[in-house]
Amino acid sequence: MTRIKIILSLLLLVTAKVCSADQPTVQSPDRLIRFRLFVQNRQLSYSVLYKDQLVIGPSPIRMSVDQTEVTREVQIGKIQPYQLDENYPWYGVHSNVQNHFNAAKIALSAGSEKYTADIRVFNDGVAFRLIVPGKSDIERVARESTLFTLPEGTTAWYHDINAHYEGVYEKRNMDTVKRGGWAAPPATFQLQKASCYLSITEADLKNYGGMALQSNGERGLVLRLPSEQPVSYPYKLRYSPADTLRLSQPARIKGTITTPWRVIMVAENLNNLVNNDMVHNLCPPPDPKIFPQGINTSWIKPGPAVWKYLDGGGQSTLEEMKEYSRMAADLGFKHNILEGFWHTWTDAELRELVRYSAVKGVDIWLWEHSKNLWDAGKRHALFQHCHDLGIRGLKIDFFDHEAKDVIDLYQSILRETAAQQIMVDFHGANKPTGQQRTWPNELTREAVKGMEASKLADRATHEVTLPFTRFIAGPAEYTPVHFGERRKNTTRAHQVASAVILSAPLLTYAASPEHLLQNPAVEMIKSIPSIWDQTIVLPGSAIGEAAIFARRKGNTWFLAVMNGAKPKKIEILLDFLGNGSYKVLEIKDKTGQSDAVELVHRSYNRNSHIQLDLGEGGGYIAKFER
């Protein structure tokens, strides 16, 4: 078949999946998900169906530009179908990603304003955005209040935005949620009638403000931009009233206005939800001039990290940090993260630590306050200085806001650190929106209530909620594994298992390397990867109740179980294993002792069953090797 015939065949295939011009419908490659765009009561609107069940009811898409509503009195025009089916390598829950969707760009007009709705429908969800052309030298203000209407009987898990992105997820019945409450994306939902899960968030956030969601009291969540959001407590704590006022103004955008993708993930089960790739699929690939081998570019090095802060923190000397690097090497870890005490050191001391650590195969990271990076000259000077010293990564903290100016700062940091071959870990940050695909030098970001939250009493429930909520949008710097009081109502086996389930390419441990090396489970800890080839969420998992993950790296499987606050009996079939017998190391709770573990060596095969009787916050982890 000639190249022209192939192209025509593809266009016909996609066009067949886009229905009439007055109510265009784009459906997924497997034909199970449909996105409908239409005008209802003179308002641009949409709906989403999964297996012919309405999962997002008819909902208005609302946008204005400079006080002019562009989504009222809309005319639907030309439809331009397109599609993509590609694969690319990834650092996440699996090592290979399929990016497969059907799509359409739909011309819209409202009076003299002409713009485009861009719609993509995957086998695991839908995404849409609006593109409003403009002159490059003219600034305009965009406002949005698009609605996501959920069906009756929907259960939700989300947290408010008072602590920015570091809240506790709570379980809610959307039928009873009152008007005015706030939700920080990603928000996860379980639909009763459609028997599926949803997650609502955004992707490819740049040159725009980040969205939050506000309840309308009628099972609907309204998209709100930063100028309409309450300012978070952390931001008011760390910044001046003048800063607060400045970032509370509507953002002005030059040239074409392209909204981030509005993302609705759809999953039949928790396994499909955890393995959803939509957020990063919606972002552009990395620039090969900056990242010649993409995520496999040589200076990007995922791996576990030691960190002196939560477990024996405070000021540290050069000799103490050398010892941390030595212990990191003994653990097989790749990184040593220094908190703000490094500012009191001389350049000579930093060079000596970098030199010593490099011999051990350990990279040095430095913490920095984001407020010191607003000035472009100072920012560039710091990055250049870090590069010259041999610093390989920066942990940048206290953004605490999602205004466009802050989002622009993220972009500047990512671009400029990439030029200096420096990796990045964002703390005090907003939700991930897939930008790790475009900028793989970002290994992770916080945007989670992690182990730093010393007052979190029910850590068990929190840690078995996060894998199905916050982690759906991307990896989180939770800083797992602590054996002291911070673990609250979880056992030590639960804590070791958390390194597998609450994973990130930069996997920073909360426990000191000394305590990791002294723990009976140290051989297991040494072997836990920070990136995975395959992830399976096993039966028995339930949001807020239990997380049961099988994860593979190469030919080695890990089975990790974290239990919530209620005791639970769990039976696990090992049919995810290959054929033959596996040598297995198990780390179990010691009966009646939450602060002790027992180690068991034995053999299993794919026909074996494991039965667990877990108490409050109990845990289990096993490694399967040929």
N, C-alpha and C positions, 0 to 999 in steps of 0.2 A: 504494500500500500504506500502511495506517495505521501510526502510530508504534508502537502495541502489537504489530502483526503483524511489523514489522521486528525489534523486540526479541525476540519469540518465535522468529523464524527464526534469529537469531544464536545464541540459547541452544541451539536444537536442533542447529545446525551444530557448536558447540563440544562439546555433550554427545555427539554421535556420535563425537567423537575421544577420549573418555574411556571406557575399557572397564569391566569389571565392578568392583564395589565391593571385592571381596577382593583384586584386583590392578589398581588403576586405572592406566591408561596415557594419557599426554598426548602427542600428536604434533604436529609442526611444521605450519605452514600448507601447506607443499609435500609433507607426508607422508613425508619422507625420514628424519626423526629422531624417535625415540620414547623417552620417559622412563617407566620402569615403577617403581611403588612397591608393595612387598609385604612380608609378614612371613615371615622364614626363620629357623628355629631360634629362634622366639619373639622375634627381633630385627627391628626396622624396617630395611628394606633397599631398595636401588634398583639399577637397571641402565640403561644408555643404549645404544641401537642406532642405527646410521647405515646406511641402505640394507640393512637386515636383518642387518648385521654388528655383533657386540657390540664396542663401543669402550670402555665402562666395564663390567667384569664385575660380577656380583652383589656388592654391597658394603654393609656395614652403615652405617646412619646412627646415630651414637651421641651422645647428649646427656644430661647430668644437671643437675638443679637442686637445689641444697642437698643434695648427696650422693644424691638420689633419681634413679635412672635412669628417664627418661620415654620412652625408646625401646625398652624391654624389655616383654614381655607386652602388646603393643600391639593395640588394636582399631581397625580402620579404619571410619570412620563416613560421614557425609554428604559428598558431593562437590559443590562449587559451581564450575561452569565459568565462565570469562570469557575475553575476548580483547581485543586492541587492535591497531589499524592506524592509525598517525599518522606525520606527517612534521614535522621541525623543523630549523632552521638550525644549523650546527655549525662550530666552528673546529678543523679536524683534517685527516685525509687526504682528506676531501671536505666540501663545503659544505652538503649536504643529507642528512639521516639518515632512514631509514625504521625505525620501531619497530613491528614486526609480530610478534605471537606468539599462540599458543593457551595457555591456562593453566587451572589448577584450584586451588582452596583445599580441602584435604581434612581433615576433622575426624578427630582422633586422640585416643585415651584410653589411659592406662596407670594402672590403679587409679583414684584420685580425681583425677588430673591430666588435665585436658583442654586440648588445644592444637591448632594448625593447621600443616600442611605446605602451603606456598605454592610452586607449581611453574609455571614458564614455559618454553615450548619455542619457540624461534625457528627460522628456516630455517638458522641458522648456530650452533646450540648450545642448551644447556639451562642453567637456573639454578633453584636451590631454596633455601628458607630455612624456619626453624621460628619460630613465633610462640607464645609461652607467656604467657597473660594473668597479670596480677598487680596487687596493690593499689599505688596510687601512693606510699604512705608506707612500704612495706616493701622492704627490700633483700634481694636473693638473689644467689647465686653460680651462674653457669652454666659448665659444662665441656663440651667437645666432643672427639670423636676419630673423626669420620667418615672413612671409607676411600675412596680412589679406586683401584680395581684395574684395571690396564692389561693388554692382551693380550700374549701371547708375541710376541717379535720387535719390541718397541717401542723406538725410539730416542728419547732424551731430551736436551734442552738446558736446563740450569739451573745456578745457582750456590748456594753455601751461604750461611749467614746470619752468618758471623763478622764480615763488614764491613757488617752490616745489609743495605742494598740496593745496595751498591757492590762487588759481586763480579764475577769473570770467568766467563761462561757456558762450561760444558764439555759436550762431547758424551759421552753415556753409553748403554750398552746396559742397559735395565731388567732384562733377564734375569740380569745379573751384579751389579747394584747391591746392596751389602750393607746389612744392617739397621742402623738408627740414623743414617744420613746425613741431612743437612738440605737442603732446597730452598726458595729464596725465590720466591714467586709473582711474576709469571707464569712457569710452566714450560711449555715447548713440547715436543710429542711428535709423532713420525711413526710411523704405524701401518702395518705391512707388509701384513697381510691385508685390512684395510679400505681401504687406499690413500687415507689422509686424514691431516690434521694435527689435533692437539688443543692447546688451551692451557688450563691450570687456574689460576684465580685467584679473587678475590672482588670484589664490587661493593657500593656504598652502605654503606661501613664508617662507622658512627657509633654512639655510645653502647655501644661494644663494643671488645674487643681485636682486633688484626689477626692473621690466621692465617699460619703457616708450615707447611711440609709435611715429614714425616719418613718415611724409607723403612722398610718392614717386612721388607725382604729377600725379598719374594715378589711383586715387581712392583706393590706397593701403596704408596701415599703416604697417610700419616695426618695429618689436620688437627690442628695443635697451636696452642693459644692462648698468649699471652705468658708466663703463669705457668709454662709447661712448656718454654719455649724458653731456650736459653743466651743470656746477655746479650752483645750485640755488643761487639767490641773498641772501636769509636768511643765507645760509651756509657760503658764503664768508664774510658776515657781522659779523658773530659770531665766526668764526674759522680762524686759521692762514693759510698762503699759504702752509706751510708744511703739515698741516692736509688735505688741498684740494688736494695736490699732492699725498698723501698717498692713499686717498680714490678713486682717479681717476685711479689707477692701476687695471688691470684685476684681478679678485679674483682667488685665488688658493684654490682648494677644495680637501680635502683628501678623499680617498676611493671612493665609488660609487657616481656618480654624478646623482642626481635626480632633474630635473627642476621643478619649480612650475607648477601647472596646468595652461594651457592657456585656458581661459574661454570665450565662446561666448554664452551669454544668448539670447534666442529667445522668444518673447512674442507677442501674437496676439493683445494685448491691454495694456494700462498703468496699469490696475489693475493686470494683470499677471506679468508685469515687476516689479512692486513694491513688489509683493508677491513671487518673485523668491528666492529660498533657495540654489542655486547652490554653492555659494562661501563658505558657512560654511559646506554644505554637503560634500564638497571635502576634508575637514580636519578631522583628527582622533578625536574620542570622548575623553573626559577628562579621565585622569588616576584615577580610583576609589580609589587608595591608597591616592591620594592627595585631590580628590573631591569625598568623599563617596556617596553623593547624586547628583553628577553632578552639574548642574547650581543651584540646590536647596540646595546645601551645606550651612549649617546654617550661616557661616560668610560672604557669598556673599549676599549683600543687595542692590538691585537696588532701586532707588527712586530719588525724586527731591532734589536739593541742592541749598543752598544760597552761595553767592560768593561776597566778597567785592573787587571789582576791577573796573568795568566799570561804576558803578553808585555810586559815592562817595568813590572811592578807595584811595590808599595811605597807609601810616603807620597806624597801629592799636595797641591798647593796649589790655591787657587781659580783661578789663572790657567791651571794645567795642565788642570783639569777643564773650564774654559771652552773650551780648545783641543780637548778630546775632544768636547764638544758641537758645536763648529764642524765638526770632521771628520765626526762622525756625520751632520750635516746634509748635508755634501758627498756622503756615501755614500747619502743618502736613508733613513737609519736613524731610528727613532722614539724610542729610549731610550738613556740613559746611566746605567749602574749603578755606584754608588760603594761600595767596600768599607768596612771598619770605620774607615778613617782619618777619615771625616766626623765622628766623635765629638769630634775635637780642634778642629773648626771652631766659629765663632760662628754664631748665628742670622742675623746680618747677612750673613755670607759665603754661607750656604745660600740665603737669599732672593735674593742677587745672582746666584748660579749658576742658580737656578730662573728668574729674570727673563730673564737672557741666553739661556738654553736655550730658553725658550718662544718667544722671537722667532725662533729657528732652527727651531721646530717639533719640539723634542726634549724629552721628559719626563725627570725625574730620579727615580731609584730609590736607596734607601738599604739597606745591609746591617744586619741586627740579629741578635743571639744570642737563640735562643728561651728561654734560661733567664731572660732579663730580662722575659719576658711571662707568667710564671705568676701573678703578682699582678694581679688584675683592675683595680685602681685604676691601677697603673703602666702596664699595657697600654693602658687607655683614654686615659690622659694622653699616651702616646707617639703613638697614632694621631691624636688630636685635634691635637697639636702638628704632626705631619707634614702634616695637612690644612691647618692654618693657614699653614704655610710654602709650600704649593703642591707638596709632594712627591706624586708620582703613583703610586709603587709601592714596595713593601718586599720585599727578599730576606731571608727568615727562615731561619736555619740551625741545625744541630746538634740535631735532635730525637732521632735515633739509637735510637728505641725505638718499639714498637707497642702498649704497654699502653693500656688504656682511658683512663687519665688523660691520656696524650699525644694520643690521638685526640680527646678532649674539648677539648684545647687547640687543635688544628687547627680544630675547629668554632667555637670562640669567636673565634679570629683571623679566620676567613673572614666570620663574621657582623658583627664589629665593624669590620673594614676596609671591608666593603661599605657600612656605614652612613656611613663617611667618604669614600666613593668613591675608595678606594685599591686598586690591583691588587697581587697577591701572587705571589711565586715562592718555593716551599719548597725549601730545600736540607738536606742531611743528613736526608732525609725517607724515609718509607715509600712503598711502591708506590701509584700512583694507583688509585682504585676508582670512578672515574666522577663524583666529587663536583664536577668542573668543570661538569657540567651544572646542578647545583643552585646552585653558586656560580661563575658565569663570571668573577668577578674573580680567581680563581686561573688564571693564564695557563699555568703549567707547574710542574713540580717535578723535582727531580734524580732520586733513587732510581736512579742508574746510575753505573757506573765510567766517568767521562768524561775529558775532556782534562786535568783536574787530576791524573790519575794519571800522574805523570812516569816511574814505573818500569815501566810496562806495555810490554814489549818487542815483543810481537806485536800491534800495534794493528790491523794489516790484518785478521786473522781476527776480532778483537773487533768491529770496526766493520761487518763483513758478517754478524755473528751478531745484533747488537742489533735490526735492523729486524724480525726475525721472532721475537723473544723479548720483551725489556723493552718495546719500543714498541707491542706488541699491546695493552697495558693502558692506554696513553695517552701523550701527548707527554713527552719527557724533556729536561731541561736538560743536554745533553751538552757544550755549549759547543764546537761544531765549528769547524774551519778553523784550523790553525796551520801556519806555514811553517818553524818552527824544529825543534830537536832532538826536541821532544815528538811530532812526527808519526811518529817511529820508522820502521817499514818500510812507509810509505805515501808516495806521490808527492804533489806539489803539486796535480796535477789531481784526484787522489783526494780531497784535502782540500777543494777547491772543491766537488766533487760531494757531499761529506758534508753541506753546508748544505742541499741539496735532500732528501737521504734521511733524515738524522738531524734532522728538522725539528721545530719547536715554535712555538706562537703567539707566545711571547717567544723570539726566536731570537738568543741571545747568542753573539757570535763570540769565540773565544779570541784570535785575532790582534788586535793593536792596530790602531786605525783608520789610523794612519800606514802600517803595513805593508800593510793592505788597499788603500789608495789607491796605493801604490807598485807593487802587483803587476800584471803584465801582464793578469791576468784581471779587473781592477777593474770593467770595464763589465758583465761577467757577474755579479759579486758584487753590484753595485748593483741588479740586476734581479731577484734571487732573492726570491720572496715568503716570508712566514712562515706563511701559511695557503693552502689549496689548494681548488680546486673539484672536482678528480678525481685519483685515483691509480690507476695500473695497474702491477702487478708483472709484468715481462715474462719470457718463457721464457729459461732460462739462469741465472736466480737460484737459489741453493741456500744453505741455512743454513750459515754459516761458510766459504763458498766465494766467492760473488759476490752482489751486490745490483744489480739492473738495474730502475730505476724510470722510468716516464713519468708526469709530473705536469703538470696543466693549471691555469692561472690565467687566467680570461677566455678569450681566443682564443689565448693563448700557451702553447705546450708546452715543457717542459724534459725532456730525457733525461739521466739521471744514472747513472753506472756506477761502482761501487767493486769492485775485485778483492781477493780474499783473499791468502793467503801464497804460493799456487802460481801460476806463470804460466798464462795461459789465453787461448785464442782464442775470441772471441765474435762471433756474427753476429746482428744485430738487424734485424728487419723493421719498417718504420715505418708499419704499417697502422693504428696508433692515430690517425694524423693525419686531418684532414678532406681534402676534395677540393682540388685545385689545388696550386700551387707555394708553398713556404715559403722565406723568407730565413733562413739559419741561421748562427749564430756557434758554432763548436766550440772547446773548450779540450781539448787533447790533451797526453799525456806527450811530452816531447822525448826522442827515442830515446837511450838510454844515460845520461840525466840525470834522476834522480828529483827534483831540486830546480829543474827548469825546465819551462816549458810552451810550447806553440806555439798560436797562434791561427789559425783557418782560417775564411774566409767563403765560403759556397757556397749552393747551392739543393738542396732535396730535395722529394720528394712521397711520398704514402702507399705507392707501389710500390717505393720505394728500399730498399736494404739498406745497413747500416753494418757494416763488418768491423773488429774491434779485435784487436790482438795485445798483450795486457797482461802486463806483468811482475809481480813480487811487489808487492802493494799498489798496483797501477796504477789509473788512473782516467780518466774521460772525462765531459764535460758539454757539452750542446748546447742552444741556445735556438732555437725554431722560431717565426717570426713571419710573418704574411701580408704 
